Amino acid sequence: MHGDSTGPAAATHTTGAGKQGRAETAGHNTYSVVLTQWVALAVFAGATALWRPIEAQALLLGGASVALPNTLLAWAATRRKPGGWLLVQGLVKFFMTVVLMAAAMKFFSPSPPGFFGGLAAALIAHAVGGYRLSVATPSTAAANDGTGNRK
């Protein structure tokens, strides 16, 4: 069973050496949620830049304040470490988000509508990316016959 990733509910794969590889779910990998964030930010900033370049810069700054820590947490989730380590990384992500937002406001004085629009875009894109990933991931109940044995 170790190394078997052929079933429809296989969530991870292993390399030939038996080491745990990056988590994948039905063709989506761990980074698909943050990739959705970055793409959404690029699209919104690009569209905004056509009419209001200053707002577009603020939008990117606000969105990056959220997307950078989420990218770090996505990377941390791919490491094979104890659960407590991932919890610590989640706390680091939270504090990093707060520090980046405060630093952006202090040092760059971005336009508030653009900045908070970027935050909203990144958070909504995170929710959309997470939903897409959850839909693409088969449920545990469907992956077994009710007794804990795989179908």
C-alpha positions in Angstrom: 0.0 0.0 0.0 2.9 2.4 0.7 3.6 4.3 -2.5 0.2 3.4 -4.0 -1.3 6.6 -5.5 -3.5 5.1 -8.2 -6.8 5.1 -6.4 -9.3 7.9 -6.9 -9.0 9.1 -3.4 -5.2 9.1 -3.3 -4.3 12.4 -1.6 -0.5 12.1 -1.6 2.2 10.4 -3.6 5.6 9.0 -2.7 8.8 9.2 -4.6 10.7 6.0 -5.6 12.8 6.3 -2.4 9.6 6.1 -0.3 9.8 9.7 0.8 6.6 11.7 1.1 6.1 13.9 -1.9 4.1 17.1 -2.2 0.4 16.7 -1.3 -1.9 16.4 -4.3 -5.6 16.1 -4.6 -7.3 15.1 -7.9 -4.8 17.0 -10.0 -4.6 20.1 -7.7 -1.6 20.6 -5.5 -1.1 22.4 -2.3 -0.2 25.6 -4.0 -3.4 25.8 -6.1 -5.1 28.0 -3.4 -2.2 30.6 -3.3 -1.9 30.4 -7.1 -5.6 31.4 -7.3 -4.8 34.3 -5.0 -1.8 35.6 -7.0 -3.7 35.2 -10.3 -6.7 37.1 -8.9 -4.5 39.9 -7.7 -2.7 40.1 -11.1 -6.0 40.3 -12.9 -7.6 42.9 -10.6 -4.4 45.0 -10.5 -4.0 44.8 -14.2 -7.6 45.9 -14.8 -7.3 48.7 -12.2 -4.0 49.9 -13.7 -5.7 50.8 -16.9 -7.6 53.6 -15.2 -6.0 54.2 -11.8 -2.4 53.1 -11.5 -2.0 54.4 -7.9 -5.0 52.2 -6.8 -3.5 49.2 -8.7 -0.2 49.6 -6.7 -2.2 49.8 -3.5 -4.2 46.8 -4.5 -1.0 44.7 -5.1 0.4 45.9 -1.8 -2.7 44.9 0.2 -3.1 41.6 -1.6 0.6 40.7 -1.2 0.2 41.4 2.6 -2.1 38.4 2.6 -0.8 36.2 -0.2 2.9 36.2 0.9 2.2 34.6 4.3 -0.3 32.2 2.7 2.4 31.1 0.3 4.8 30.5 3.2 2.1 28.4 5.0 1.5 26.4 1.8 5.2 25.7 1.6 5.2 24.7 5.3 2.2 22.3 4.7 4.3 20.4 2.1 7.1 19.6 4.7 6.8 16.3 6.5 6.9 17.6 10.1 4.9 17.0 13.3 1.5 18.6 13.5 2.7 21.1 16.1 5.2 22.5 13.6 2.4 23.3 11.2 0.4 25.0 14.0 3.4 27.2 14.8 3.7 28.0 11.0 0.0 29.1 11.1 0.7 31.5 14.0 3.8 32.8 12.1 1.5 33.3 9.1 -1.0 35.3 11.2 1.7 37.6 12.7 3.5 38.0 9.4 0.2 39.2 7.8 -0.3 41.7 10.6 3.3 43.0 10.3 3.2 43.2 6.5 -0.1 45.2 6.7 1.3 47.6 9.3 4.6 48.0 7.4 2.8 48.7 4.2 0.5 51.3 5.8 3.4 53.0 7.6 6.1 53.0 4.9 4.1 53.2 1.7 0.9 55.1 2.7 -1.2 53.3 0.1 -4.6 54.5 -1.1 -7.0 52.9 1.5 -9.6 51.8 -1.1 -7.0 50.1 -3.2 -5.2 48.5 -0.2 -8.3 47.1 1.4 -9.6 46.1 -2.0 -6.5 44.1 -2.5 -6.9 42.5 0.9 -10.5 41.6 0.0 -9.5 40.2 -3.4 -6.8 38.0 -1.8 -9.1 36.7 0.9 -12.0 36.0 -1.5 -9.6 34.3 -3.9 -8.4 32.2 -1.0 -11.9 31.1 -0.2 -12.6 30.3 -3.9 -9.4 28.4 -4.2 -10.1 26.4 -1.1 -13.6 25.6 -2.3 -12.2 24.4 -5.7 -9.7 22.2 -3.9 -12.3 20.8 -1.6 -14.6 20.0 -4.5 -11.8 18.3 -6.3 -10.9 16.2 -3.2 -12.9 13.0 -2.8 -14.4 12.7 0.7 -13.1 10.1 3.1 -16.6 8.5 3.3 -16.8 8.0 -0.4 -13.3 6.5 -0.5 -14.0 3.6 1.8 -16.8 1.1 2.2 -18.0 2.4 5.6 -15.8 0.1 7.7 -12.6 2.0 7.1 -11.5 -0.3 4.3 -10.8 1.3 0.9 -13.0 0.3 -2.0 
